[in-house]
Amino acid sequence: MAQEPARVITLIVVDDHPVVRNGLRGMFAAAPEFEVLGEAADGVEGVETAVRLDPDVVLMDLRMPGGGGVAAITELTRRGARSRVLVLTTYDTDSDTLPAIEAGATGYLLKDAPREELFTAVRAAADGRTVLSPAIASRLISRVRAPAASGSGTLSAREREVLELVARGTSNREIAALLFISEATVKTHLSHVFAKLGAKDRAAAVAVGYDRGILG
């Protein structure tokens, strides 16, 4: 039986520096499993390019003149874009990290990440899995660890199931369909998960889940 061809992951690069865009395009072009469909120099152009080309993953810089990354991520989320956004930036401060994640970014990686780490992150983002660089994950964990210490206990089997689906990038509506429950029930389970883990949002809950060995 003939083997099915490997899936090609499509992406676009949104960055205001031409050298960075060219470098990333060359890096991904050298790997047959990836295809760079296009580029954009700011967030506004990035949104239009993502909507037009519908890539699996958008590599998004954050600080760009003419339209920043957080606003672009927010707009892509508002438009219901299929593309997963992987932030790739030199900045790892809380003022950059948390707004990007809250806006809907699937992951957050620093530009000094090794080539293979970047490839792995793009694969994970394409699959809807949350991707956080070690530095970012540590920061999120440190933010939630203190309140987590006073959490009200371990997760129930259903709460763990919901958290595992969140970690895969599954939406509340999709979780409800998969588990044959209402979206309201999903939100209730998530509120319990957040309370027990001391997490303020989905990305933080996933980070704590991995840290505690609940996930993966």
N, C-alpha and C positions, 0 to 999 in steps of 0.2 A: 504494500500500500504506500503510495507516495506521501511523503511527509508534508504537512501543511506549512506554507511559508511563514516565517516569524513575523509577528505584528510589527509594523513600523509606527513609531510614536511621532506625531507631528507637533511642531512647536513654532512659536514666534518669539523674537527677542525684542524687548522694549527697554531701551537704554539711550541716554542722551549723548553718550560718547561713541563715535564711530569705531574707534579702535577696539572698544569692548565688544560692540556688536560683531565686528569682523572676526575677532578672536573666538567668540562663542560659535558663530556660524561655521568657522573652519573646524573647530573642535568636534561639533556634532556632525558635520558633513563627512568627517573621517570615519564615523561609526555607522554602519549600514542600517542599524535598527532605528535611527532617528532621521527625520527630515525637517529642515527649517523652511517653513513656508513663506516667511516674510519678516520684516523688521519695522520698528517704529522708534522715533526719537523722543517722544513724550507720551504722557498718559492719555491725552485726548486721542492722538493718532493710534495709540496702542489699543484703545477700546474699539475704534472703528476697524482696525486691522483684524482684531480678534473676532469681531462679529462677522466680518466679511469672509475670513479664511477658515474660521471654526477649527482651530488647532486643538489637539488634546491638552497641551500645556502652554501657558504663557509665562515666560521668564521675565519678571517685572522688577525693574529698578524702582527705588522709592523717591529719591529726591531728584526731580527733573524740572528744569524751567519749561514753562508752557503747559504744565499739567503733571502733577505728582502721582506716584503709584497708588497711594491709599485712595484717592478720589477715583482713580481708574478702576481699582478693585471694587469699590462701592458701586460704581456704575455698571460694571460687568455683572455683579450680583443682582442689581436691580433689574437688568435686562434678562436675567435668567440664562446667561451664557453657559454653554456646556463645558467650556474650557476650564481647566484647573489652573489656578494662579500660584506659581512658585516664586516667591520674592527672592531676588538675588541682589544683595546690596553690601556695601562696606559698613553699614551702620547697624549696631546691635543694641542701641539704647532702648529703654522702655518706651520712650516717646515715639519711637519708630515701630518697634516690634508689635506692641499690643494693638494699636489702631489698625495695623495691616491684617493681623489675625482676626480681629473683630469685624473688619470689613468683609472678610470672606476668603482670605488667602488660605490655600491648602497647606502651604509650608513656607519656611523662612530659612534661607541659607546665606552664608557670607561668601563674598566673592573670592576669598582665599581658600575656599574648599578645594581639595584635590579633584582631579578630573573624574576619577571613578566614583567619588562621593557625589559629585554633581550628577553623573549619569544615573546612579542609584536613586537619587532624590527625584529626578525627572520620571523615572519608571514608577516610583511609588506615587508621585503626584498624579500621573496618568491613570493609576488604578484607584485614585480617590483616597489614598492613605495620607495621613498627616505627617509632614516631614519637618523636623526642627533640627537645626544645627546644635551640637552639644552645648555651645555657649548659650543659645537661646533657651534650650530645654532646661538648663541649670537655672537660668534666671526665672523662668516661669515656675519651676519647682520651688525655688527659694521664696517666691511670692506667696505660694499657697501652702507651704509646708507648715508654717506656724499655726494657721487656723485648722489645718488638717489634723494636727495633733489632738485637737479637742473634738474631732468628728464623732458621729454617733454610731460607729461600728462598721462592720464589713458590708460589702454589697451583697444583695440578694442575687440569686441565679438570674432572674429577669433583668435586674439592673446591670449586672455584668454583661448580659447579652446585648443590651441597649448600648452600653459603652463600647463594646467590641465593634458594633455596627457604626457608631460615631467615628471610631478610629479609622474605619475604611472610607470615611467621607460620605456616609449615607445620610440623606436628609430625613427630617422627622416624618414626612409623608411616606418616604420609601420604607422607613423602619416600621411604620404602622402597617403598611401593606405586607411586609415580610413576616411580621409577628402576629398578624390578624387582630390588631388592636386599633383603637382610635388614636388620632394625633394628640388629642387631649391627654390620653393615658401615657403616650410617649413623653410628653412634656412633664407630666407628673413624675415619671421614672427619672427623667433627666434632672429635675429639681432635687430629687432625693440623692442622686449620684453627686451632684455639685455640693450638696450640703455635707454628705459623708466624706467627700474627698477634700473639702475646703476649697473648691475650685469656683472661679467666677464665670468661666465660659467653657465651651466645648474643647478648645485646644488645650487649656490648662488641665481639664479633666483627663484628657488623653495623656498628657505629659506625666501627671501623677500616677495614672494607671500603669504606664510603663515603668516608672520609678519603683512602684510598690510590687511589681511583678504580677499585677492583675491582668495585664495585656502582654502578649508576645513572650 
